[in-house]
Amino acid sequence: MAHCGSPEMSPKVQAPRPESIEPTQGSVDQSIKPVLFEIFGEIWTVQSRLGQGVSASVYRVSSGRATTTAAVKEFQADTHGGDYGYHKERSVLEDIQGHKNIVTLYGVFTNHSCMGVATRCLLLELLDVSVSDLLVRGSSGTQVGREGYVHADLKPRNILWSADDEGFKLIDFGLSFKEGNQDVKYIQTDGYRAPEAELQNSLAQAGLEGDSGCTTAVDMWSLGIILLEMFSGIKLKDTVRSQEWKDNSTAIVDHIFASNSVGCPAIPVYHLRDLIKSMLLNDPKQRCTAETALLSPFFSIPFAPRIEDLVLLPTPVLRLLNLIDDSHLHNEEEYEEILEDMKEECQKYGSVVSLLIPKENPGKGQVFVEYANSSDSKEAQRLLTGRTFDGKFVVATFYPLSAYKRGYLYQTVQ
């Protein structure tokens, strides 16, 4: 059983070195995974383990009385810094709740296992794919800096897509601290670590202390590396640790952009290149801030999403292609029959809120299906893709809910 944890102050102890919550593979012993959690008097079933680290594990859970899903982050009981990590992350999340680019904390509770072990848990918003799988187009890291917090562990796995909010959100605040009040010495993950954090970590390892703590500039460095990796499609850990990078990182950034041609880019790539360069200046005082980054032309030009994004970024709306031609649209009786057939078919996979088959441009030749939630649309997308309808193979992609609601039906997506 479990109950809501009582408010507690975070202890002033040194956090462990950064440890990733890695996605679980087949090597993880699933037999030790909890079967359920009792959260605020309600039973939640564990569907899968999403990730596991030294101090905590993350699970996908579903409510016993509804189709509600969430994530539970369970910290180890007083070992490997688990208790510290719980208090640290809870404190930060409670302080910065309410921002659209921060994962939502639903509550905290203590889980009592059948072995008599009590563990601290966070009940969190369940998010979708991480930036590791996507070409990032925006920055969720800027919101943390505005609040005066240093995330201190920005990396692709800690920036996840929210299907319902149609945006990226930050997770894992176990190493975060308020700027000017740094209470952790070892910060950031190798490959995304700023030069000043590298120096600080080295001094701490030698038992020495630096002149001052790190600032939000370390997050901007990490974000610059993330953007560069997403553009190049390669991991840059070895590159940023090389002497060549230390000698002239600007030349390496220029070479990466010169070597990666982008056909008909919606935004000139030099805007992204210049933004990344400003994030990767060695001097943290010269590095661009979150506010100046948002003024970059890279963030100022709206454009339609690409087909790759619509496949990877889940939303409650599906766009079905290769189904409708002009002959279906001109015959009113046939059009109504297709409309009813599509509704009947799509409702097999979830609750359909609305279904639209435009007869004229924009959107002509496409079918738009709005589901009650992104979970239903993801299941429908998985099962509909490749199916045949009237002898044609169905192509199903996600579609921005905000655009659908406003009637923006992109005719073609490059």
Beta strands, then each sheet from edge to edge (+ up, - down):
strand 1: 2-4
strand 2: 36-39
strand 3: 42-52
strand 4: 56-63
strand 5: 69-75
strand 6: 105-112
strand 7: 118-124
strand 8: 149-150
strand 9: 159-162
strand 10: 167-170
strand 11: 177-178
strand 12: 317-321
strand 13: 352-356
strand 14: 367-371
strand 15: 388-389
strand 16: 392-393
strand 17: 395-399
sheet 1: 1+ 6- 7+ 5- 4+ 3- 2+
sheet 2: 8+ 11-
sheet 3: 9+ 10-
sheet 4: 13+ 14- 12+ 17-
sheet 5: 15+ 16-
end
